[in-house]
Amino acid sequence: MTATTYLNDLNQRYLSIHRTKENFFWDTYMGLSDDHQGSTKAETAWTQFLSNAEQISAIREQLTHAENIADEQEKKQTIIGLQGWLATFESHAIESEQAQNIKAELIKFEAGLFEKKQNHTMTYVNEEGDTVEGSLPVLASIVRTSANAATRQSAHQAFLGLEQWLLQNGFIELIKLRNKFARSQGFDTFFDYSVTKKEKMSADELFTILDDFEKRTRDCHQNSLDQLATNKGNESLLAHNFVFSFAGDVMRDLDPYVPFSKSLRRWVESFGRLNIEFSGAELTLDLLDRKGKYPNGFCHGPIPSFYNQDQWVAAKVNFTSNAKPDQVGSGYDGMNTLFHEGGHAAHFSNVKMNAPCFSQEFAPTSMAYAETQSMFCDSLLSDADWLKQYALDTDGKPVPDGIIKAMINSKQPFKAYQERSILVVPYFERALYQLSDSNLTPENITKLARASEKKILGLECSPRPLMAIPHLVSDEASCAYHGYLLAHMAVYQTRAYFTKKFGFLADNPKIGPLLAKHYWNAGNSVNHNDSIIALTGEGFNAKYLADECNLSVEDAWKTEQQKIADMNTRAQADISPLHANITVIDGAKTLASNAESNAKMCDEFEAYIMETYGR
């Protein structure tokens, strides 16, 4: 077998295992199947394939053979593909049989906990005084936007109840088992293992960045808390009041301009004008909240995009949001998730390498790198010029300047809080996994969670308590939340570059091709820092986000006013084709597709939402 033939065979073997695993993942996470045993089996097969250390020596041998390929282009491409697989297997290798057995046990345990959590019901007392079920996204939206304090408190109490349920139903055992696996791999804790594997840095190196950011934003964050307490009383600092105290009213005012029924159309139009396309990908979107569905948006690709020799293999990508269109605030939140996960889909649809290992969200793909792509896209929804063009009422009138200014007045002082609400998670997770087994008790872990929130957020309890964040339980997302903050740092660096180069972001058709060229096409063959250098000419720099957090309300509003003024001087870009086959579903039900046209798909989706939810 030649080295090129070996590469092609390896690609196909992986695709078969990967797709089986992803299909089970989708069906179980969407609540379409309760075959958790089958899902566990598929996950185990995928893990065993990637963790087989013998693959490393086999690929190194093939790399030696590849040096003898006569055709220079074939030689170059074969070596690139094999090096990608080498990096992948080195990121996942589990050499000892003991460690492999622990990993298999861990997969089985996580699947069991996932199934129990999926069947766990959370309730709250709504504004009419009725006890009703609420998913995590619904509860979070209530805490942010409900004008009824008792309802907000009830929703927040459901979060706290979930924390205690997890502590009594396997979360502690999960931490112990993860640490046991990490120690079998030569690491002190699972947090250390995860950071090293996912971000290619040590935990100490990570916290050098995080500690610096914490110091840079500490004073402005504390000042915002003090000012809120002065203006609205100490009650405003209670967990169920905090976000509503500074943002609840304005988000209710914005709500009529961002109904979820229009979200798909806004996404199609906005991405089209940015000239973002999907290279022929098949996209499946499941956007509505329902019982049994995983309570957080995500994007996975059953078929990674790649070139199979000279033949383009278009991606198949599934992504979700958890919108409840008849709930105040859900329209904007759901639209934000649609843009976020749609950004992931654009990234993974446009990796133009010659092996599927370059185009997937698992190691050696950095979470910070992957999240940079999605968070750049959702960052646009806060820009005044984007809001003026896409936040429209039923008569087609744009959101007034006064509401945009009110958004800035309420949110800019708490920009540091928003970032620190990400920052608190790695501080908690690192300390959590450093606890000895004997100290892993419900009482100690709860105290640690509240102490972490007090240290980083300055609140006795977070509006979204730490253990109510689903990432902490999920295998691939655990001990990786810092990736969102690292990504935000890169996002604001990217935004600053585009703003300096072009003067504007919203509907700028030059942005999509540049993202594809510098951030997407090479996939994980280029590390996060090098991709940023390729676009901006500057290495990773956290100062842009810190500067954004420290911006005054007055300066922030001046910036947005200028965006509105500049928008009025330029013609709106045409909507470019997305080059994607899109189907919108709600579980097993198909709601719309663009088989005929994007416009018809948006009409069908909008009609369904209006008929079902009324807005």
N, C-alpha and C positions, 0 to 999 in steps of 0.2 A: 504494500500500500504506500503510495507516494504521500508526501507531506500535505499536498493540496487535497488529495482524496481523503486523507485523515481529517483535515479541517472540515470538509464538506459533510463527512459522516458525523462528526462531532456536533456540528450545527443541527443536523436533523434529529439526532438522538436527543439532544437537549430540548428542541422544540416540542417533541412529543411529550416528554415528561413535564415540561413547563406548562403546556397548554392544559393537560389533564389537571394539574394542581390548580391552575387559575380558574378553570371552569368550576371545580368544586368550591373554591374560595368564593367565587361570585354567588353561586347558588345558596351557600350557607350564610354568607354575610348579608345577602338580600332577603333572607328569610323564605327563600323559595324551596329549600330542601332541608330536611333534618338528618341527612345522611352524614353525621359528624364522623362516624367511623370511616366512611369512604374518604372524607376530606382529610382525616388524619393519615390514612394510608397513602394518599397522594402527596401530602406534605412531607411525609417521611421519605418516600421514594425520591422526591426532588432534593431533599436535604442530603440524603445518602449519595446521590449522584454528584452533587457539588462538593461534598465534604470528603470524597474519596481521595486520599492523599496520593494514591498510586497514579492518579491522573497527572500529577505535577511532573513526575519523572518521565512519563510517557510523552508529554508535550515538549519537555526539554529535549528529548531524543528526536522528536519530529522537527524541532527548530534547527537541530544540527543537520538533519537531512535536507531541510529547506534551503540551506546555504548552497546546495548543489544543483538547484533548479536552474536550468539554462536560460529560460525566458525571464528577463529582468523584472518585467511588470508582474508576472505571476509570482516570482520569488518575493518581491516586495509585499504584495498583497497577502500572500500566504503567511509570511512572517508577522505582519500586522495582526492578522486574525488569530494566529497561535499565541502571540504575546497577550492579546486581550483575554484569551481563555486562561493563560497562565496566571494573569493577575486575578482572575475570577476564582480559580481553584485555590490559589494561595490565600485569598480572603476568606474562604469557607472551609479550608482543610481541617479535618478532625482525624488525627493520626492514630490514637490509641482506641482499642476496642471498648475500653471502659468509657471513654468520653463519648463514643458513638452511641453506646447504650444509654448514657445519661441524656444525650440529646433526644433520642427516641422517646425516652420517658417524659422529657420536657414537652415535646410536641403533643403527646397524648394528654398530658395534664392540662396544657393550655387549651386544648380542644374541649376538654370536659368543663373547664371553668367558663369558656366562651359560651357553651351551650346553656349552662346554668344561668349565666348573666343575661343571655338572650331571653330566657323565660322569666326573668325577674321583673316584676311590675312596680313602677314608681307612680305615685299619685300625689296630687296637690288639690287644694281647695280653690276653685276658680272664683271669679268676681261675683258670680251668682250664688256662691256658697255651696256649690256642689263639689263632691269629691270625684275627680276625674283622673284618668291616666295621662301621663306626660312623658315623652321621650326626653333624652338629654338636650337636644336642640330646642324643643318646646320649652322646657324648664328654663334654659338659659335665656331665651327670648323674653319670657315672663319676668325674670329677675331684672332684665335690662329696661323693659318698656311698660310693664303694667303700672297703671296709675294707682292701683289698690295696694297699700302697704301690706295688708294681711295676706293677699294673694302672693305677693313677692316673697314674703317670709315663708309661706307654705311651700313654694317652689324651691326655695333655698334649703329648707329643711329636708326636702326629698333628696337633694345632693348629699347632705350630711348622713341621711339614712343609707344611701348607697355606699358611702365610705364604710360604714360599720358593717353593712351586709358583706362587702368584699372581704373585710378583715376576718369575718367569721366563716367565709365560704371559699377559702383557698388562696387568697392573695399572699398571705404570709408564707404558705407552703411554696408558692410560685417563686417568691424571692429567694427562699432557701435553695430551691432546686436550680434556679438560674446561677446563683453564686457557686453552687457545687459544680455545675458545668464549667463556669469560668475558671475555677481553680484547676480543673482537669486540663485546661488549656494554658495554664501557666500564669493566670492573672489573679490578682488579689480579690477582685469583685467583678460582678457582671457589668457594672457601670464602666469599669476600666476596659474590660473586654470589648464592650459595644462601641465605645468612643474610638478605640484603636482600630477596630475593624471598619467602622463606617466613615470615620473622618480622617483616618491616617494620621492621628496625633494622639499624644497621651492625654490623660485626664488633667494632669498638671498644666500642660500646654493649653488645653481648652480653657481652664480656669484663669490662666493669665489674661486671656481675652475677655472672659466674662467678668472677672474682678475689675478690670479696667473700665468696662462699660458700666458696671454697677457704681463705681466711684464717679464717673462722668455725669451720671443721671440722678445721683442720690439727692443732691440739694434741690434741684428743680422739682423732683417728685415730692419731697417733704413739704416744700413751699405750697404745692398745689393742695396737699391734704390740709395743711394749716388754713389756707384761704377758704377751702370748702367748709371746714368746720366753723370758721368765723362767719361765713355768709349764711350757712344753712343749719348750723348747730351740730353738735357731736353725733346726733342721731344719723346724720348723713354718712358717717363713717362705718355704720353697721353694714355687714356683708350684704344684706338684702336691699339696702337703700343706696349703697355707694354709687353704682353705675347709673342708676335712675336719677340720682341727685344731680349729676352733671350732664347726662345725655338723654334721659328719658323723654323729656318734652320735645326736644328738637327732632328726635327720631320719629315721634308720632306725627310731627308736622311734615316731615319728609315722606312719610308712608304713602300718601295718595299719589305721589309722583313716581314711585318705584314699585308698582304692583307686580307680583311674581308672574302674572299672566303674560307680561311683556318681556320677561327675562330672556327667554330663548331668542326672541327677535333682537334684543339689545346686544346679546352675545354674538350672534351671527353678523350683525351690522358692524359692531365695534371691531371684532377680529378681522372682518373683511376689509375695513378701512385701514387697519394697521398692516394689511397685506400679510397676515398670518395665514398659512395654509397647512394642510394635513397630509399632503403627498399621497392621496388616494386611500387614506385609512378608513377603516370601518369603525364608527363610533357608536356606542350604545350608552344612552344617558338615562339614569333612573334618578329622578329629581325630587320626588315627593316623600314626605315622612309617612311611615306606617309602622304598625306594631310588628316586631320581629326583625326589622331592618337595622343594620349596624348604625349606631347613632352618631355618625360622623362622616363627612364627605371623604371620598378617597378615589384614587385613580390607579387602575391596574391594567396591564397589557397582556392578554392571553397570547397574542402573536407580536413579538417585538419586530420593529422595522429593521431591515438589513438588506444588503445585496447578496443574493445567493449566486456567486460568480457574477455574471452580467445581468441577472434577472432581479428586478426590484421586488421585494416582498413587502407589501404595504402592511402597516400595523393594524391590529385589531385592539381597540382600547375601550374599556368600560370605565365610566366614572359616575359619581353620585353626588347629590346634595340631599338635605333633609328639610325641604321647605314645607311649611304649613300655611298656604296662601291666605287663609282667612284670619290669620293672627297678625296683629300689629307688629311691625318690625321684621316679619318673616320674609317679606318681599326683598328688602335690601340685603338681608343676611343670605337668603337663598341665591340671589343674584351674585353676591360676592363669592360664594362657594362655587357657583357655576363658572365664573371667570377664573377662579383659582384652579379648580380641577381641569378646566379647559386649557389652562396654561401647561399643566402637566401633559395633557394629551397632545398638545402641539409639539412639545419637546420630544416626547417618545415616538411621535409619528415621523419625526424628521432627522433621526439618527441615520446617517448615510455611510455606515461602515459595513464590513463584510462578514460579520458574525453577530448573532443575537445577544451575545454577552455584553455588547456595548450599549444596548438599548433596553435596560430594565432597571427597576428602582432599587435593586438589592446591591450589596457590596460586590465590586469595589465602587459602585456609584455612591458618591457622598450625598447624604441627605441635604446638607446645606446647598450643594450644587443643584440638586433636583428641586428644592423648594425655592431657589432663586427664580426659576423659570415661572412657577405658578404665582408666587407672591408679587412678581413684577406686574403680571397681568391684573391681579385683583387690586393692586395699588392705584390703578387708574380711576377706580370708582370714587375715590375721594377728591379727585381733581375737579376744580370748579368748571373748567371748560368741558370736561366729560359730562358732568352733571347737567350743564346747560343744554347739551345736545341730546342727552338720553333720559334724563329724569323729567318726564312729561306727564301732565295730568290728563284726564279723560278728553279734554278739549285740545290736547296737543300743545298746551302752553308750558314753557320750561319752568323749572323750580325757580322761585324768586331769589334775587340776591340776598334778601334778608334771611332766608332759611339757610343758605350756604354760610353766610356770616355767623349765624347762630350756631351752626355746626362747628365752626372754627372756635368761636367763643367758648363753647362747652367742651370741646374735645382737645384743643391744642394744649391747654394747661395740663392735660392728663395723657399727653403723648408718651411721656416717660413711663407712666403707669402701664400703658398698653404693652410696652416692650418689656417692662419688668414683670408683667404677668406671664410672659414667656420665660424670663430669666429665673423666676422662682422654681420652675420645674427641675432643671438640672441641679440646682442647689439642694433641693429635697431628695431627688433620686440618688445623687452621689452619697449623701449622708445615710439614706435608707439602706443602701446596699453595703455600707460600711458597718452597719450594726451586726453584732454577733448573733448567732442563732438564738441564744438564750435571751437576748434583748429584743428580739422580734416579737413583740406582744401588741395586741390591739391598742393598749393604753400608750405604750411608748411611741408607736407609729403615729397615732393621732396627735400626741403632743409634739412630735417632730414636724408634722404637717403644719400645725398651727404656728409653731415657732418659726418655721421657714417663711410662712406667709407674713408674719409680723416683721421679720428681719428685712425682707425684700420689698414687701408691699406696704408695710407700715400699718396694716390692718389686723385686727384680732382674728379675723377669718376672711378668706378670699370670697368674693362673689361667686366664683367657681372653685369650690374646695378641691384641693390637689388630687385626691384619689377619685374624684368624679370625672377626671380627664381620662377618656378611654385609652389614650396612647399608653398609659402606664401598664395596662394589662396586656395589650397586644404585643405579640412577639416582635414583629419587625419595627414597631414604633417605640418600644420601650427603650429608655435610656438614649433617646435620640432627639428629644424635644428641643434641645439647644440648637439643632439644625435650623429651626425656624428663625431664631434670633440671628444666627450667622448669615442666614439667607437674607433677612431684612437689611442687614448691614450691606450686603452686596447689592440688594435691590436699590437702596438709596444712592449707592455709588453709581450704579447703572443709570438711574434716573438723572443724576447730576451730569453724567457724561452726555446723555441724549439732549438734555435741556441746553447745555452749553453749545453743543454741536448744531442743533436744529431750532432751538427756541421753544419747542413745544413737544408734548407726548401724545395727547389724545388725537386719534384718527391720523396719525403720521404714518403714511405708507412706506416710509423708508425703514421703520423700526423692525417690522417682521423679518425682512430678509437679513438684516444685520444680526438679529437674535439667532436666526437659523444658521448663519455662516459661522458665528463666533461661539455661540453657546450650545447649539443643538447638534449640528451635523457630525461632530467628532465623538459625541456620546461621552462615555467615561474613559476614552483613550487619553483625554486631557483632564488634568485635575482642576478643581474649582478655581484656584488662584490663577492658573495659566489661562483659563477661559476668560477671566476678568481682564487679565493683561492683554489678551488678544483683541478684546473689544475696546477697552478704555486706555490701554497703554500704561496702566498703573496697577500695582498689586493690590490685593485685598486690603481695604481700609475702613475701619469702623467709625471714623470721624463723621462721615456724612449722616449716618443715622443719629449719632449723638448730637450733632448740630441741629438736626430736625427736632429732636426732643427738647432742646434748649431754646428753640425759637419762641419769641414773644407772640402773643395773640395779634398784636398790631402788625408785626412784620409778616406773620403768616397770612393775614387778610390782604395785605398789600400784594403779596405774591399771587394770591388767587384772583384778586381784582385785575392784575396784569394779564393773567391767563384769559380771563373773560374778554378783556379789551383786545388782546391779540387774536383771539378766536374770531372776532367780528371783522377782522381785516383779511381773512383768508377763506378761500372756497373750501367747502367740505369735500374730502377725498371720495372718490368712487368706491363702491363696495366690490372688492376683488373676490373671485371664487375661493371657497374654502377647500375645494378638492377633497371632499370627505363624503362618505356615505353614512348618513346619520339616522339613527332610530331612537325615538324617545319612548320610554316604557314606564309603567308603574307596576313593578313586580312582573307578573306573567302577562299583563295587558299592554298592548302596543297603543300608544297615544297618537303618535305622529311620526312621519319620516319625510326625508327630502328626496324620495325616489322620483318625484315629479319636479319639485323645486324647493328651494329654501323658503320662499314666501309661503307656499302652500303648507309646508311643515309648521311654520310659525303660526299661521292661521288656525290650523287644526289644534295645535297645543293651546293657543289662547282661548279658543272656543271651549275646549275641555275644561280648562281651569275656571273660566267664567261660569260655565254650567254647573260645575261641581262645587266650587267654592264662592262664587259670586263676585270675585274681583281678581 
